[in-house]
Amino acid sequence: MATETHKFQVGVFVIASTVIAVAGLIWLGASRYFEETQSFVTYFNESVQGLDVGAAVKFRGVTAGRVAAIGIAPDNELIEVRMEIDPSVAAAIRKDPTVRATLELSGITGLRYVEIDRRQGEALNQSPPLTFQPPAEVILSARSSFKAIQAALSDVYDRFMQVDYKGISDDARRALQAASALLQDERIDAVLSNLKMATQSAQQVAKNLEAMTAGVRLAPAVNNATAATAEAKQLFTDLTKGKTGQELVRAIAQLNALVQNTQQAVLTMQYTLERLDRTAVNLQGLTDQLRAQPSRLLFSSPPGDVEGER
């Protein structure tokens, strides 16, 4: 009798436990249906692989709802995602025209969730146009981060493939061939010789101009003229003081010598100035020729020896 009572108690306990467990599961499942939510829908023009029904819907990182259904839109092109969102969050979404829905990865599992956040710039214009009447209020979408990276890589690849590598290679080959032909040309020695001679000539002209402008050749003539002027002044001073006849004769002789020295100094100055003028004219002519035909500096034949310079 005691054994039968024990079996009855065990049976009642098992049945009661089962009923409680089933009731708890039903209550937990049904509580979701009694939650107050608002329906929204968004449309993606990309794969939603990894997004499942029941996945989280987050508003700026905070869970605000869940994915209720996933299907193909009436136009058979876009993917329709229906969401149930908390009413308080729904009010914030309606108030902000910059919010967009995107697909984001949840860690490294490959699963996805819907992220609703404020966007700016180009992301505001990425939502696909709708050609049908949506069944609920629409949240505009934007490209996911993965899609943006994929698009950027695709753009880089397209630009990479548009480069004319064959043309660049051909141009480089022609440039190398031209450089090789130039270095092997027999005229390269003449070009280098002309360049060396032109450099030496320019240095010599610069030295001559420096010497002339410094007054190296004009200084003796100027000094002689200054001394002659001083002697003439002293001579006239002596004449005015009434010197003797012999002194007058000597003064006249000195005057003649002074006149000759003065004439010589003037001639020297005139000759030096003429040479300076000719040098300036020649330098101006050389400058004009090089400005008109720069290639003559490198490719003209070396000048022959001037007879006067041998």
Short mmCIF file of the C-alpha atoms (twelve columns), coordinates in Angstrom:
data_MODEL
# 
_entry.id   MODEL 
# 
loop_
_atom_site.group_PDB 
_atom_site.id 
_atom_site.type_symbol 
_atom_site.label_atom_id 
_atom_site.label_alt_id 
_atom_site.label_comp_id 
_atom_site.label_asym_id 
_atom_site.label_seq_id 
_atom_site.Cartn_x 
_atom_site.Cartn_y 
_atom_site.Cartn_z 
_atom_site.pdbx_PDB_model_num 
ATOM 1   C CA . MET A 1   0.000   0.000   0.000   1 
ATOM 2   C CA . ALA A 2   2.825   2.391   0.828   1 
ATOM 3   C CA . THR A 3   4.444   1.625   -2.502  1 
ATOM 4   C CA . GLU A 4   1.332   2.592   -4.455  1 
ATOM 5   C CA . THR A 5   1.054   5.865   -2.501  1 
ATOM 6   C CA . HIS A 6   4.661   6.705   -3.297  1 
ATOM 7   C CA . LYS A 7   4.135   6.071   -7.023  1 
ATOM 8   C CA . PHE A 8   1.046   8.278   -7.010  1 
ATOM 9   C CA . GLN A 9   2.958   11.157  -5.431  1 
ATOM 10  C CA . VAL A 10  5.763   10.876  -7.956  1 
ATOM 11  C CA . GLY A 11  3.248   10.905  -10.820 1 
ATOM 12  C CA . VAL A 12  1.504   13.980  -9.489  1 
ATOM 13  C CA . PHE A 13  4.827   15.772  -9.110  1 
ATOM 14  C CA . VAL A 14  5.895   14.973  -12.683 1 
ATOM 15  C CA . ILE A 15  2.556   16.087  -14.121 1 
ATOM 16  C CA . ALA A 16  2.569   19.311  -12.113 1 
ATOM 17  C CA . SER A 17  6.130   20.107  -13.149 1 
ATOM 18  C CA . THR A 18  5.289   19.541  -16.789 1 
ATOM 19  C CA . VAL A 19  2.223   21.764  -16.611 1 
ATOM 20  C CA . ILE A 20  4.196   24.541  -14.903 1 
ATOM 21  C CA . ALA A 21  6.984   24.355  -17.499 1 
ATOM 22  C CA . VAL A 22  4.579   24.454  -20.433 1 
ATOM 23  C CA . ALA A 23  2.676   27.345  -18.875 1 
ATOM 24  C CA . GLY A 24  5.893   29.252  -18.337 1 
ATOM 25  C CA . LEU A 25  6.954   28.781  -21.940 1 
ATOM 26  C CA . ILE A 26  3.561   29.874  -23.183 1 
ATOM 27  C CA . TRP A 27  3.637   32.936  -20.966 1 
ATOM 28  C CA . LEU A 28  7.123   33.924  -22.084 1 
ATOM 29  C CA . GLY A 29  6.197   33.502  -25.735 1 
ATOM 30  C CA . ALA A 30  2.865   35.239  -25.417 1 
ATOM 31  C CA . SER A 31  4.298   38.201  -23.539 1 
ATOM 32  C CA . ARG A 32  5.991   39.295  -26.735 1 
ATOM 33  C CA . TYR A 33  2.675   39.500  -28.492 1 
ATOM 34  C CA . PHE A 34  1.238   41.642  -25.745 1 
ATOM 35  C CA . GLU A 35  4.063   44.176  -25.918 1 
ATOM 36  C CA . GLU A 36  3.092   47.546  -27.344 1 
ATOM 37  C CA . THR A 37  5.183   48.118  -30.471 1 
ATOM 38  C CA . GLN A 38  4.905   50.003  -33.723 1 
ATOM 39  C CA . SER A 39  5.558   48.553  -37.140 1 
ATOM 40  C CA . PHE A 40  8.118   49.965  -39.544 1 
ATOM 41  C CA . VAL A 41  9.537   48.701  -42.784 1 
ATOM 42  C CA . THR A 42  12.799  49.372  -44.601 1 
ATOM 43  C CA . TYR A 43  14.159  48.264  -47.977 1 
ATOM 44  C CA . PHE A 44  17.708  47.230  -48.818 1 
ATOM 45  C CA . ASN A 45  19.269  47.054  -52.255 1 
ATOM 46  C CA . GLU A 46  21.875  44.516  -51.132 1 
ATOM 47  C CA . SER A 47  22.135  41.027  -49.723 1 
ATOM 48  C CA . VAL A 48  20.770  40.519  -46.202 1 
ATOM 49  C CA . GLN A 49  22.705  37.291  -45.645 1 
ATOM 50  C CA . GLY A 50  23.094  36.775  -41.874 1 
ATOM 51  C CA . LEU A 51  19.932  38.707  -40.910 1 
ATOM 52  C CA . ASP A 52  17.235  36.464  -39.407 1 
ATOM 53  C CA . VAL A 53  13.738  36.985  -38.053 1 
ATOM 54  C CA . GLY A 54  14.023  37.957  -34.406 1 
ATOM 55  C CA . ALA A 55  17.335  39.772  -34.906 1 
ATOM 56  C CA . ALA A 56  17.807  42.932  -32.895 1 
ATOM 57  C CA . VAL A 57  16.888  46.369  -34.145 1 
ATOM 58  C CA . LYS A 58  19.072  49.008  -32.477 1 
ATOM 59  C CA . PHE A 59  18.706  52.752  -32.323 1 
ATOM 60  C CA . ARG A 60  22.142  54.341  -31.939 1 
ATOM 61  C CA . GLY A 61  23.453  51.137  -30.350 1 
ATOM 62  C CA . VAL A 62  20.528  50.563  -27.955 1 
ATOM 63  C CA . THR A 63  18.154  47.664  -28.598 1 
ATOM 64  C CA . ALA A 64  14.793  49.146  -29.536 1 
ATOM 65  C CA . GLY A 65  12.953  46.309  -31.256 1 
ATOM 66  C CA . ARG A 66  13.265  43.205  -33.379 1 
ATOM 67  C CA . VAL A 67  12.977  42.031  -36.952 1 
ATOM 68  C CA . ALA A 68  9.473   40.684  -37.534 1 
ATOM 69  C CA . ALA A 69  9.701   39.498  -41.144 1 
ATOM 70  C CA . ILE A 70  12.097  39.369  -44.077 1 
ATOM 71  C CA . GLY A 71  10.972  39.022  -47.670 1 
ATOM 72  C CA . ILE A 72  11.234  40.244  -51.224 1 
ATOM 73  C CA . ALA A 73  9.567   43.549  -52.039 1 
ATOM 74  C CA . PRO A 74  6.685   43.770  -54.548 1 
ATOM 75  C CA . ASP A 75  9.062   45.023  -57.264 1 
ATOM 76  C CA . ASN A 76  11.055  41.754  -56.984 1 
ATOM 77  C CA . GLU A 77  14.293  43.711  -56.670 1 
ATOM 78  C CA . LEU A 78  14.556  45.112  -53.148 1 
ATOM 79  C CA . ILE A 79  14.608  43.205  -49.848 1 
ATOM 80  C CA . GLU A 80  11.806  44.145  -47.442 1 
ATOM 81  C CA . VAL A 81  12.538  44.013  -43.704 1 
ATOM 82  C CA . ARG A 82  9.626   44.547  -41.310 1 
ATOM 83  C CA . MET A 83  10.440  45.678  -37.772 1 
ATOM 84  C CA . GLU A 84  8.582   46.068  -34.476 1 
ATOM 85  C CA . ILE A 85  9.981   49.038  -32.549 1 
ATOM 86  C CA . ASP A 86  9.323   50.481  -29.102 1 
ATOM 87  C CA . PRO A 87  6.915   53.461  -29.269 1 
ATOM 88  C CA . SER A 88  9.279   55.859  -27.461 1 
ATOM 89  C CA . VAL A 89  12.023  55.111  -29.962 1 
ATOM 90  C CA . ALA A 90  9.544   55.335  -32.822 1 
ATOM 91  C CA . ALA A 91  8.757   58.916  -31.815 1 
ATOM 92  C CA . ALA A 92  12.462  59.836  -31.916 1 
ATOM 93  C CA . ILE A 93  12.810  58.218  -35.345 1 
ATOM 94  C CA . ARG A 94  9.898   60.166  -36.774 1 
ATOM 95  C CA . LYS A 95  11.279  63.431  -35.415 1 
ATOM 96  C CA . ASP A 96  14.710  63.126  -37.037 1 
ATOM 97  C CA . PRO A 97  14.758  63.151  -40.877 1 
ATOM 98  C CA . THR A 98  18.434  62.147  -40.977 1 
ATOM 99  C CA . VAL A 99  18.019  58.664  -39.467 1 
ATOM 100 C CA . ARG A 100 18.795  55.762  -41.772 1 
ATOM 101 C CA . ALA A 101 18.657  51.978  -41.353 1 
ATOM 102 C CA . THR A 102 21.755  49.942  -42.173 1 
ATOM 103 C CA . LEU A 103 22.850  46.325  -41.857 1 
ATOM 104 C CA . GLU A 104 25.702  45.772  -39.423 1 
ATOM 105 C CA . LEU A 105 27.680  42.699  -38.381 1 
ATOM 106 C CA . SER A 106 27.332  41.375  -34.850 1 
ATOM 107 C CA . GLY A 107 30.898  40.580  -33.847 1 
ATOM 108 C CA . ILE A 108 32.697  37.800  -35.732 1 
ATOM 109 C CA . THR A 109 29.738  35.412  -35.849 1 
ATOM 110 C CA . GLY A 110 28.552  36.642  -39.243 1 
ATOM 111 C CA . LEU A 111 25.088  37.406  -37.901 1 
ATOM 112 C CA . ARG A 112 23.593  40.787  -38.691 1 
ATOM 113 C CA . TYR A 113 21.244  43.239  -37.067 1 
ATOM 114 C CA . VAL A 114 19.529  46.449  -38.150 1 
ATOM 115 C CA . GLU A 115 21.179  49.641  -36.914 1 
ATOM 116 C CA . ILE A 116 19.175  52.881  -37.016 1 
ATOM 117 C CA . ASP A 117 21.312  55.990  -36.618 1 
ATOM 118 C CA . ARG A 118 21.769  59.550  -37.824 1 
ATOM 119 C CA . ARG A 119 23.671  59.905  -41.087 1 
ATOM 120 C CA . GLN A 120 25.064  62.783  -43.078 1 
ATOM 121 C CA . GLY A 121 26.536  63.588  -46.457 1 
ATOM 122 C CA . GLU A 122 26.226  61.033  -49.221 1 
ATOM 123 C CA . ALA A 123 24.550  58.461  -46.952 1 
ATOM 124 C CA . LEU A 124 21.373  60.571  -46.900 1 
ATOM 125 C CA . ASN A 125 20.804  59.890  -50.615 1 
ATOM 126 C CA . GLN A 126 21.537  56.140  -50.746 1 
ATOM 127 C CA . SER A 127 18.030  54.826  -50.068 1 
ATOM 128 C CA . PRO A 128 16.571  53.114  -53.173 1 
ATOM 129 C CA . PRO A 129 13.440  54.681  -54.728 1 
ATOM 130 C CA . LEU A 130 10.161  52.824  -54.229 1 
ATOM 131 C CA . THR A 131 7.773   52.103  -57.111 1 
ATOM 132 C CA . PHE A 132 5.039   50.561  -54.931 1 
ATOM 133 C CA . GLN A 133 2.998   51.312  -51.831 1 
ATOM 134 C CA . PRO A 134 4.746   50.045  -48.660 1 
ATOM 135 C CA . PRO A 135 2.641   48.190  -46.050 1 
ATOM 136 C CA . ALA A 136 3.919   50.256  -43.099 1 
ATOM 137 C CA . GLU A 137 5.784   53.414  -42.233 1 
ATOM 138 C CA . VAL A 138 9.141   53.481  -44.039 1 
ATOM 139 C CA . ILE A 139 12.558  54.102  -42.542 1 
ATOM 140 C CA . LEU A 140 14.949  55.051  -45.327 1 
ATOM 141 C CA . SER A 141 18.035  52.883  -45.654 1 
ATOM 142 C CA . ALA A 142 21.703  53.440  -46.402 1 
ATOM 143 C CA . ARG A 143 24.511  51.198  -47.541 1 
ATOM 144 C CA . SER A 144 26.047  49.052  -44.842 1 
ATOM 145 C CA . SER A 145 29.673  49.502  -43.828 1 
ATOM 146 C CA . PHE A 146 30.564  46.245  -45.566 1 
ATOM 147 C CA . LYS A 147 28.821  47.387  -48.743 1 
ATOM 148 C CA . ALA A 148 30.613  50.763  -48.593 1 
ATOM 149 C CA . ILE A 149 33.998  49.037  -48.244 1 
ATOM 150 C CA . GLN A 150 33.122  46.689  -51.091 1 
ATOM 151 C CA . ALA A 151 32.104  49.634  -53.303 1 
ATOM 152 C CA . ALA A 152 35.321  51.508  -52.468 1 
ATOM 153 C CA . LEU A 153 37.452  48.463  -53.303 1 
ATOM 154 C CA . SER A 154 35.528  47.979  -56.531 1 
ATOM 155 C CA . ASP A 155 36.119  51.625  -57.467 1 
ATOM 156 C CA . VAL A 156 39.847  51.291  -56.737 1 
ATOM 157 C CA . TYR A 157 39.988  48.137  -58.856 1 
ATOM 158 C CA . ASP A 158 38.181  49.857  -61.748 1 
ATOM 159 C CA . ARG A 159 40.578  52.808  -61.622 1 
ATOM 160 C CA . PHE A 160 43.510  50.406  -61.453 1 
ATOM 161 C CA . MET A 161 42.316  48.575  -64.547 1 
ATOM 162 C CA . GLN A 162 41.800  51.851  -66.457 1 
ATOM 163 C CA . VAL A 163 45.497  52.720  -66.282 1 
ATOM 164 C CA . ASP A 164 47.181  52.356  -69.688 1 
ATOM 165 C CA . TYR A 165 50.081  50.188  -68.550 1 
ATOM 166 C CA . LYS A 166 50.998  49.207  -72.099 1 
ATOM 167 C CA . GLY A 167 51.227  52.852  -73.176 1 
ATOM 168 C CA . ILE A 168 53.371  53.709  -70.141 1 
ATOM 169 C CA . SER A 169 55.659  50.767  -70.887 1 
ATOM 170 C CA . ASP A 170 55.985  51.777  -74.549 1 
ATOM 171 C CA . ASP A 171 56.761  55.399  -73.632 1 
ATOM 172 C CA . ALA A 172 59.401  54.308  -71.127 1 
ATOM 173 C CA . ARG A 173 60.972  51.997  -73.709 1 
ATOM 174 C CA . ARG A 174 61.093  54.779  -76.319 1 
ATOM 175 C CA . ALA A 175 62.610  57.187  -73.803 1 
ATOM 176 C CA . LEU A 176 65.341  54.685  -72.905 1 
ATOM 177 C CA . GLN A 177 66.071  54.041  -76.574 1 
ATOM 178 C CA . ALA A 178 66.317  57.779  -77.287 1 
ATOM 179 C CA . ALA A 179 68.656  58.280  -74.317 1 
ATOM 180 C CA . SER A 180 70.831  55.375  -75.443 1 
ATOM 181 C CA . ALA A 181 71.001  56.741  -79.006 1 
ATOM 182 C CA . LEU A 182 71.942  60.183  -77.705 1 
ATOM 183 C CA . LEU A 183 74.765  58.833  -75.565 1 
ATOM 184 C CA . GLN A 184 76.097  56.783  -78.489 1 
ATOM 185 C CA . ASP A 185 75.937  59.702  -80.938 1 
ATOM 186 C CA . GLU A 186 79.357  60.797  -82.214 1 
ATOM 187 C CA . ARG A 187 78.355  64.448  -81.854 1 
ATOM 188 C CA . ILE A 188 78.127  64.168  -78.075 1 
ATOM 189 C CA . ASP A 189 81.867  64.895  -77.779 1 
ATOM 190 C CA . ALA A 190 81.474  68.036  -79.906 1 
ATOM 191 C CA . VAL A 191 78.530  69.127  -77.792 1 
ATOM 192 C CA . LEU A 192 80.528  68.739  -74.593 1 
ATOM 193 C CA . SER A 193 83.472  70.584  -76.166 1 
ATOM 194 C CA . ASN A 194 81.245  73.479  -77.260 1 
ATOM 195 C CA . LEU A 195 79.726  73.647  -73.819 1 
ATOM 196 C CA . LYS A 196 83.142  73.775  -72.191 1 
ATOM 197 C CA . MET A 197 84.368  76.509  -74.563 1 
ATOM 198 C CA . ALA A 198 81.193  78.534  -74.054 1 
ATOM 199 C CA . THR A 199 81.640  78.336  -70.298 1 
ATOM 200 C CA . GLN A 200 85.264  79.445  -70.512 1 
ATOM 201 C CA . SER A 201 84.354  82.325  -72.852 1 
ATOM 202 C CA . ALA A 202 81.641  83.511  -70.509 1 
ATOM 203 C CA . GLN A 203 84.059  83.428  -67.589 1 
ATOM 204 C CA . GLN A 204 86.648  85.437  -69.538 1 
ATOM 205 C CA . VAL A 205 84.078  88.054  -70.582 1 
ATOM 206 C CA . ALA A 206 82.988  88.387  -66.973 1 
ATOM 207 C CA . LYS A 207 86.590  88.882  -65.831 1 
ATOM 208 C CA . ASN A 208 87.222  91.553  -68.493 1 
ATOM 209 C CA . LEU A 209 84.078  93.434  -67.563 1 
ATOM 210 C CA . GLU A 210 84.977  93.282  -63.900 1 
ATOM 211 C CA . ALA A 211 88.456  94.624  -64.594 1 
ATOM 212 C CA . MET A 212 87.151  97.450  -66.787 1 
ATOM 213 C CA . THR A 213 84.372  98.507  -64.464 1 
ATOM 214 C CA . ALA A 214 86.774  98.494  -61.530 1 
ATOM 215 C CA . GLY A 215 88.776  101.170 -63.303 1 
ATOM 216 C CA . VAL A 216 92.006  99.229  -63.567 1 
ATOM 217 C CA . ARG A 217 92.809  100.689 -66.998 1 
ATOM 218 C CA . LEU A 218 91.161  104.032 -66.448 1 
ATOM 219 C CA . ALA A 219 92.940  104.754 -63.196 1 
ATOM 220 C CA . PRO A 220 96.368  105.722 -64.707 1 
ATOM 221 C CA . ALA A 221 94.743  107.992 -67.286 1 
ATOM 222 C CA . VAL A 222 92.614  109.680 -64.680 1 
ATOM 223 C CA . ASN A 223 95.606  110.102 -62.382 1 
ATOM 224 C CA . ASN A 224 97.660  111.634 -65.223 1 
ATOM 225 C CA . ALA A 225 94.875  114.035 -66.098 1 
ATOM 226 C CA . THR A 226 94.559  115.072 -62.456 1 
ATOM 227 C CA . ALA A 227 98.299  115.651 -62.151 1 
ATOM 228 C CA . ALA A 228 98.358  117.652 -65.399 1 
ATOM 229 C CA . THR A 229 95.578  119.877 -64.145 1 
ATOM 230 C CA . ALA A 230 97.440  120.524 -60.901 1 
ATOM 231 C CA . GLU A 231 100.663 121.385 -62.767 1 
ATOM 232 C CA . ALA A 232 98.792  123.764 -65.079 1 
ATOM 233 C CA . LYS A 233 97.284  125.510 -62.111 1 
ATOM 234 C CA . GLN A 234 100.703 125.903 -60.473 1 
ATOM 235 C CA . LEU A 235 102.214 127.192 -63.744 1 
ATOM 236 C CA . PHE A 236 99.649  129.926 -64.160 1 
ATOM 237 C CA . THR A 237 100.137 130.854 -60.532 1 
ATOM 238 C CA . ASP A 238 103.871 131.326 -61.154 1 
ATOM 239 C CA . LEU A 239 103.232 133.421 -64.242 1 
ATOM 240 C CA . THR A 240 100.950 135.747 -62.371 1 
ATOM 241 C CA . LYS A 241 103.636 136.322 -59.735 1 
ATOM 242 C CA . GLY A 242 106.033 137.800 -62.302 1 
ATOM 243 C CA . LYS A 243 108.829 135.265 -62.635 1 
ATOM 244 C CA . THR A 244 112.080 136.034 -64.562 1 
ATOM 245 C CA . GLY A 245 112.607 135.448 -68.272 1 
ATOM 246 C CA . GLN A 246 114.426 132.177 -67.715 1 
ATOM 247 C CA . GLU A 247 111.715 130.980 -65.440 1 
ATOM 248 C CA . LEU A 248 109.201 132.033 -68.075 1 
ATOM 249 C CA . VAL A 249 111.010 129.964 -70.699 1 
ATOM 250 C CA . ARG A 250 111.069 126.990 -68.373 1 
ATOM 251 C CA . ALA A 251 107.404 127.537 -67.641 1 
ATOM 252 C CA . ILE A 252 106.568 127.547 -71.347 1 
ATOM 253 C CA . ALA A 253 108.515 124.323 -71.822 1 
ATOM 254 C CA . GLN A 254 106.704 122.776 -68.902 1 
ATOM 255 C CA . LEU A 255 103.453 123.986 -70.390 1 
ATOM 256 C CA . ASN A 256 104.230 122.244 -73.682 1 
ATOM 257 C CA . ALA A 257 105.094 119.040 -71.854 1 
ATOM 258 C CA . LEU A 258 101.970 119.364 -69.786 1 
ATOM 259 C CA . VAL A 259 99.834  119.777 -72.901 1 
ATOM 260 C CA . GLN A 260 101.400 116.675 -74.430 1 
ATOM 261 C CA . ASN A 261 100.836 114.641 -71.261 1 
ATOM 262 C CA . THR A 262 97.254  115.813 -71.092 1 
ATOM 263 C CA . GLN A 263 96.669  114.875 -74.735 1 
ATOM 264 C CA . GLN A 264 98.192  111.442 -74.117 1 
ATOM 265 C CA . ALA A 265 95.994  110.898 -71.056 1 
ATOM 266 C CA . VAL A 266 92.903  111.917 -72.996 1 
ATOM 267 C CA . LEU A 267 93.806  109.560 -75.856 1 
ATOM 268 C CA . THR A 268 94.341  106.707 -73.402 1 
ATOM 269 C CA . MET A 269 90.990  107.331 -71.765 1 
ATOM 270 C CA . GLN A 270 89.276  107.542 -75.169 1 
ATOM 271 C CA . TYR A 271 90.870  104.270 -76.323 1 
ATOM 272 C CA . THR A 272 89.853  102.478 -73.128 1 
ATOM 273 C CA . LEU A 273 86.293  103.737 -73.362 1 
ATOM 274 C CA . GLU A 274 86.069  102.621 -77.004 1 
ATOM 275 C CA . ARG A 275 87.219  99.120  -76.059 1 
ATOM 276 C CA . LEU A 276 84.704  98.978  -73.245 1 
ATOM 277 C CA . ASP A 277 81.956  100.083 -75.643 1 
ATOM 278 C CA . ARG A 278 82.930  97.424  -78.207 1 
ATOM 279 C CA . THR A 279 82.963  94.743  -75.512 1 
ATOM 280 C CA . ALA A 280 79.499  95.746  -74.358 1 
ATOM 281 C CA . VAL A 281 78.213  95.674  -77.963 1 
ATOM 282 C CA . ASN A 282 79.718  92.198  -78.566 1 
ATOM 283 C CA . LEU A 283 78.278  90.873  -75.320 1 
ATOM 284 C CA . GLN A 284 74.839  92.249  -76.240 1 
ATOM 285 C CA . GLY A 285 75.076  90.603  -79.682 1 
ATOM 286 C CA . LEU A 286 76.030  87.263  -78.114 1 
ATOM 287 C CA . THR A 287 73.116  87.518  -75.691 1 
ATOM 288 C CA . ASP A 288 70.670  88.278  -78.522 1 
ATOM 289 C CA . GLN A 289 71.914  85.307  -80.574 1 
ATOM 290 C CA . LEU A 290 71.617  82.897  -77.653 1 
ATOM 291 C CA . ARG A 291 68.134  84.197  -76.864 1 
ATOM 292 C CA . ALA A 292 67.042  83.697  -80.496 1 
ATOM 293 C CA . GLN A 293 68.825  80.344  -81.031 1 
ATOM 294 C CA . PRO A 294 69.730  78.664  -77.701 1 
ATOM 295 C CA . SER A 295 70.801  75.482  -79.518 1 
ATOM 296 C CA . ARG A 296 73.842  77.272  -80.992 1 
ATOM 297 C CA . LEU A 297 75.441  77.169  -77.554 1 
ATOM 298 C CA . LEU A 298 75.584  73.346  -77.737 1 
ATOM 299 C CA . PHE A 299 75.474  72.331  -81.402 1 
ATOM 300 C CA . SER A 300 77.428  75.065  -83.251 1 
ATOM 301 C CA . SER A 301 80.903  74.262  -84.535 1 
ATOM 302 C CA . PRO A 302 83.816  75.561  -82.421 1 
ATOM 303 C CA . PRO A 303 85.213  78.860  -83.777 1 
ATOM 304 C CA . GLY A 304 88.596  78.815  -85.505 1 
ATOM 305 C CA . ASP A 305 91.643  80.509  -84.045 1 
ATOM 306 C CA . VAL A 306 91.646  84.269  -84.566 1 
ATOM 307 C CA . GLU A 307 94.736  85.413  -86.371 1 
ATOM 308 C CA . GLY A 308 95.348  88.221  -83.915 1 
ATOM 309 C CA . GLU A 309 95.262  85.866  -80.923 1 
ATOM 310 C CA . ARG A 310 97.755  83.313  -82.157 1 
# 
